[in-house]
Amino acid sequence: MSTSKRQMRLGAFIMATGHHIAAWRHPEAQADAGLNIDHYRELAQTAERGKFDLVFVADSPAGWDRAKDPEALRRTAQGAHFEPLTLWAALSQVTKHIGFVATASTTYEDPYLLARRFASLDYISKGRAAWNVVTTGADVSKNFSIAGHPAHADRYERAEEFVDLVKGLWDSYEDDAFIRDKESGVYLDPDKVHLVDHKGKFFSVAGPLNVGRPVQGYPVIVQAGASEPGRELAARTAEMIFTANQTFEDAQEFYSDVKGRLARYGRRPNELLISPGIFPVLGGTEAEAQANYDHIQSLVHPSIAWNILARHYKGVDLSGYSLDDPAPPLPDNTELNKSRLKLVSDLVSRNNLTLRQFYLAVATARGHRTVVGTPEQIADAMQSWFENGAADAFNIMPPILPTALTDFVDQVVPILRKRGLFRHEYEGTTLRENLGLQRPPNGFVVQAEQQQVQAAI
């Protein structure tokens, strides 16, 4: 049993029917999961029963790429799902401790409206909200009345300004601004209300926000980019980063690199938690786990296999290839998701994959780490990364839902607890408290205190 006091954090990364591309076809999957609130309630409550820190749903501000391929659209279950803040507001009422991470795009959202919605979710959930900051790699501009999809560098420059502005809006009211004294008739102290008066390259916003300062000060800031600009944005602004790593060496390099950037922003290593994704395929024995893996892989329809390949090989004519031919190098489309492109390119080159092996590799978890084995072997894989500088937390990516999340909670979590790696009870009432993150001070208050010190000098 580990004697380390450091505890790993766990998140449940939810894709409606499960993370495998063909999960909806599995006998144990909830086929209508995307629009089934009872399904999501069960998942959130299962994760909370396991004392997970958070639940997270991936989201895009527009339809999936497969909508352009009628055959792929016909055979996948990712076409419809709930908007995440609406979903989490509802599920916060049937849970007490677990945190809720909602994805929202700095490219296709408005800072004022986003700040208002997340502050509201933090109040509705009593301090359990988190914002997954994304710049959106896919071009969905035709749905948003803007002139084309911004370039990669421009998206990250906009994101920097966006996050700073949203934090400023969350600071519009000091924590004790609302007096609410019925006897005196004083409801609010105007001296503790602040205008943002932001005028930047991308935005011009006066403020103040029309919601009080969030329960957590700021909802927890999560980020998922692993490109060079993504790493820098995370080091400056994020408190948790979701990442995809195939190998221990890659995970360790990412961990060391991002943690090493924090000092130049006056931050300590424990102020940013790094959470790689893991796709666990469980079985009572190794043979059973492998059989479970083989079964779900067998559910991938040939048209979906070719659609997966076409999405990764944009602009490449694959008509002359068979699935058993060696996979050619992937095209270098650097304006989309740079970090994921590098991940899958490395996967192909490192393992000399055929096209069949390639689509099967990404049909599971889209490049995240896949571990097939017994509960003890899954726990071993997590412990190794956690104790050797590759992870602070893990985003658990169940292959099939709801059963794979239940199996993980019932079979793997007890092993992690027995080894002293994971909590038995929640430490606090807010997501920040459970993650071990400090509540941030109000930026306007800090600025005023600094000015007072300067004046005294």
Solvent accessible surface area in square Angstrom, and as a share of the most:
residue,aa,sasa,rsa
1,M,172,0.77
2,S,23,0.15
3,T,133,0.77
4,S,53,0.34
5,K,194,0.82
6,R,98,0.36
7,Q,52,0.23
8,M,1,0.00
9,R,38,0.14
10,L,0,0.00
11,G,2,0.02
12,A,0,0.00
13,F,14,0.06
14,I,3,0.02
15,M,18,0.08
16,A,16,0.12
17,T,11,0.06
18,G,3,0.03
19,H,2,0.01
20,H,3,0.01
21,I,15,0.08
22,A,6,0.04
23,A,0,0.00
24,W,84,0.30
25,R,112,0.41
26,H,25,0.11
27,P,111,0.70
28,E,92,0.41
29,A,18,0.14
30,Q,67,0.30
31,A,67,0.52
32,D,85,0.44
33,A,0,0.00
34,G,8,0.08
35,L,111,0.55
36,N,30,0.15
37,I,69,0.35
38,D,79,0.41
39,H,6,0.03
40,Y,6,0.02
41,R,82,0.30
42,E,80,0.36
43,L,1,0.01
44,A,0,0.00
45,Q,76,0.34
46,T,14,0.08
47,A,0,0.00
48,E,27,0.12
49,R,127,0.46
50,G,1,0.01
51,K,42,0.18
52,F,0,0.00
53,D,0,0.00
54,L,1,0.00
55,V,0,0.00
56,F,9,0.04
57,V,12,0.07
58,A,31,0.24
59,D,39,0.20
60,S,35,0.23
61,P,44,0.28
62,A,21,0.17
63,G,56,0.54
64,W,70,0.25
65,D,52,0.27
66,R,16,0.06
67,A,56,0.44
68,K,165,0.70
69,D,46,0.24
70,P,95,0.60
71,E,54,0.24
72,A,1,0.00
73,L,84,0.42
74,R,161,0.59
75,R,85,0.31
76,T,20,0.12
77,A,32,0.25
78,Q,29,0.13
79,G,52,0.50
80,A,52,0.40
81,H,61,0.27
82,F,60,0.25
83,E,82,0.37
84,P,1,0.01
85,L,12,0.06
86,T,95,0.55
87,L,6,0.03
88,W,0,0.00
89,A,27,0.21
90,A,50,0.39
91,L,3,0.01
92,S,5,0.03
93,Q,119,0.53
94,V,62,0.36
95,T,10,0.06
96,K,159,0.67
97,H,63,0.28
98,I,0,0.00
99,G,0,0.00
100,F,0,0.00
101,V,0,0.00
102,A,0,0.00
103,T,10,0.06
104,A,4,0.03
105,S,4,0.02
106,T,0,0.00
107,T,7,0.04
108,Y,21,0.08
109,E,44,0.20
110,D,68,0.35
111,P,2,0.01
112,Y,57,0.22
113,L,95,0.47
114,L,0,0.00
115,A,0,0.00
116,R,105,0.38
117,R,82,0.30
118,F,0,0.00
119,A,0,0.00
120,S,39,0.25
121,L,4,0.02
122,D,0,0.00
123,Y,99,0.37
124,I,83,0.42
125,S,1,0.00
126,K,158,0.67
127,G,0,0.00
128,R,10,0.03
129,A,0,0.00
130,A,0,0.00
131,W,0,0.00
132,N,4,0.02
133,V,2,0.01
134,V,32,0.19
135,T,11,0.07
136,T,15,0.09
137,G,23,0.22
138,A,51,0.40
139,D,83,0.43
140,V,13,0.08
141,S,7,0.04
142,K,203,0.86
143,N,104,0.53
144,F,66,0.28
145,S,119,0.77
146,I,76,0.38
147,A,115,0.89
148,G,37,0.36
149,H,39,0.17
150,P,39,0.24
151,A,45,0.35
152,H,8,0.04
153,A,70,0.54
154,D,62,0.32
155,R,3,0.01
156,Y,22,0.08
157,E,78,0.35
158,R,46,0.17
159,A,0,0.00
160,E,47,0.21
161,E,26,0.12
162,F,0,0.00
163,V,0,0.00
164,D,64,0.33
165,L,3,0.01
166,V,0,0.00
167,K,42,0.18
168,G,16,0.16
169,L,0,0.00
170,W,2,0.01
171,D,4,0.02
172,S,0,0.00
173,Y,27,0.10
174,E,28,0.12
175,D,85,0.44
176,D,86,0.45
177,A,0,0.00
178,F,55,0.23
179,I,85,0.43
180,R,139,0.51
181,D,58,0.30
182,K,198,0.84
183,E,172,0.77
184,S,72,0.47
185,G,64,0.61
186,V,67,0.38
187,Y,126,0.48
188,L,56,0.28
189,D,32,0.17
190,P,104,0.65
191,D,123,0.64
192,K,55,0.23
193,V,39,0.22
194,H,40,0.18
195,L,98,0.49
196,V,29,0.17
197,D,84,0.44
198,H,42,0.19
199,K,166,0.70
200,G,39,0.37
201,K,142,0.60
202,F,64,0.27
203,F,22,0.09
204,S,87,0.56
205,V,28,0.16
206,A,57,0.44
207,G,20,0.19
208,P,40,0.25
209,L,1,0.00
210,N,86,0.44
211,V,28,0.16
212,G,11,0.11
213,R,9,0.03
214,P,0,0.00
215,V,54,0.31
216,Q,3,0.01
217,G,0,0.00
218,Y,24,0.09
219,P,0,0.00
220,V,0,0.00
221,I,1,0.01
222,V,0,0.00
223,Q,3,0.02
224,A,40,0.31
225,G,13,0.13
226,A,23,0.18
227,S,13,0.08
228,E,105,0.47
229,P,46,0.29
230,G,0,0.00
231,R,41,0.15
232,E,40,0.18
233,L,1,0.00
234,A,0,0.00
235,A,0,0.00
236,R,76,0.28
237,T,7,0.04
238,A,0,0.00
239,E,25,0.11
240,M,1,0.01
241,I,0,0.00
242,F,12,0.05
243,T,6,0.04
244,A,16,0.12
245,N,12,0.06
246,Q,42,0.19
247,T,34,0.20
248,F,59,0.25
249,E,118,0.53
250,D,50,0.26
251,A,1,0.01
252,Q,73,0.33
253,E,91,0.41
254,F,2,0.01
255,Y,34,0.13
256,S,71,0.46
257,D,43,0.22
258,V,0,0.00
259,K,25,0.10
260,G,58,0.56
261,R,23,0.09
262,L,1,0.00
263,A,80,0.62
264,R,155,0.57
265,Y,76,0.29
266,G,72,0.69
267,R,36,0.13
268,R,137,0.50
269,P,85,0.54
270,N,99,0.51
271,E,45,0.20
272,L,0,0.00
273,L,18,0.09
274,I,1,0.00
275,S,1,0.01
276,P,1,0.00
277,G,2,0.02
278,I,1,0.01
279,F,0,0.00
280,P,5,0.03
281,V,9,0.05
282,L,23,0.12
283,G,5,0.05
284,G,54,0.52
285,T,78,0.45
286,E,111,0.50
287,A,78,0.60
288,E,86,0.39
289,A,0,0.00
290,Q,82,0.36
291,A,57,0.45
292,N,63,0.32
293,Y,44,0.17
294,D,73,0.38
295,H,80,0.36
296,I,3,0.02
297,Q,15,0.07
298,S,79,0.51
299,L,25,0.13
300,V,13,0.08
301,H,52,0.23
302,P,85,0.53
303,S,26,0.17
304,I,6,0.03
305,A,0,0.00
306,W,85,0.30
307,N,11,0.05
308,I,3,0.01
309,L,0,0.00
310,A,53,0.41
311,R,70,0.25
312,H,42,0.19
313,Y,3,0.01
314,K,94,0.40
315,G,93,0.89
316,V,57,0.33
317,D,108,0.56
318,L,20,0.10
319,S,99,0.64
320,G,76,0.73
321,Y,79,0.30
322,S,59,0.38
323,L,27,0.14
324,D,92,0.48
325,D,47,0.24
326,P,101,0.64
327,A,14,0.11
328,P,24,0.15
329,P,122,0.76
330,L,21,0.11
331,P,36,0.22
332,D,114,0.59
333,N,60,0.31
334,T,56,0.33
335,E,81,0.36
336,L,48,0.24
337,N,77,0.39
338,K,72,0.30
339,S,27,0.17
340,R,68,0.25
341,L,35,0.17
342,K,131,0.56
343,L,19,0.09
344,V,2,0.01
345,S,34,0.22
346,D,40,0.21
347,L,12,0.06
348,V,10,0.06
349,S,78,0.50
350,R,104,0.38
351,N,73,0.37
352,N,130,0.66
353,L,20,0.10
354,T,34,0.20
355,L,0,0.00
356,R,89,0.32
357,Q,88,0.39
358,F,0,0.00
359,Y,18,0.07
360,L,43,0.21
361,A,31,0.24
362,V,6,0.04
363,A,3,0.02
364,T,2,0.01
365,A,0,0.00
366,R,70,0.25
367,G,0,0.00
368,H,15,0.07
369,R,38,0.14
370,T,47,0.27
371,V,22,0.13
372,V,49,0.28
373,G,1,0.01
374,T,19,0.11
375,P,16,0.10
376,E,88,0.40
377,Q,63,0.28
378,I,0,0.00
379,A,0,0.00
380,D,68,0.35
381,A,13,0.10
382,M,0,0.00
383,Q,37,0.17
384,S,53,0.34
385,W,8,0.03
386,F,3,0.01
387,E,79,0.35
388,N,77,0.39
389,G,30,0.29
390,A,1,0.01
391,A,0,0.00
392,D,9,0.05
393,A,0,0.00
394,F,1,0.01
395,N,3,0.02
396,I,0,0.00
397,M,0,0.00
398,P,1,0.01
399,P,7,0.04
400,I,19,0.10
401,L,0,0.00
402,P,22,0.14
403,T,43,0.25
404,A,18,0.14
405,L,0,0.00
406,T,41,0.24
407,D,52,0.27
408,F,0,0.00
409,V,7,0.04
410,D,70,0.36
411,Q,72,0.32
412,V,0,0.00
413,V,0,0.00
414,P,61,0.38
415,I,29,0.15
416,L,0,0.00
417,R,50,0.18
418,K,150,0.64
419,R,47,0.17
420,G,21,0.20
421,L,0,0.00
422,F,3,0.01
423,R,10,0.04
424,H,121,0.54
425,E,117,0.52
426,Y,28,0.11
427,E,100,0.45
428,G,15,0.15
429,T,91,0.53
430,T,19,0.11
431,L,1,0.00
432,R,5,0.02
433,E,90,0.41
434,N,0,0.00
435,L,2,0.01
436,G,49,0.47
437,L,15,0.07
438,Q,141,0.62
439,R,107,0.39
440,P,23,0.14
441,P,92,0.58
442,N,8,0.04
443,G,35,0.34
444,F,44,0.18
445,V,47,0.27
446,V,47,0.27
447,Q,96,0.43
448,A,45,0.35
449,E,94,0.42
450,Q,109,0.48
451,Q,110,0.49
452,Q,127,0.56
453,V,88,0.51
454,Q,126,0.56
455,A,88,0.68
456,A,92,0.71
457,I,159,0.81
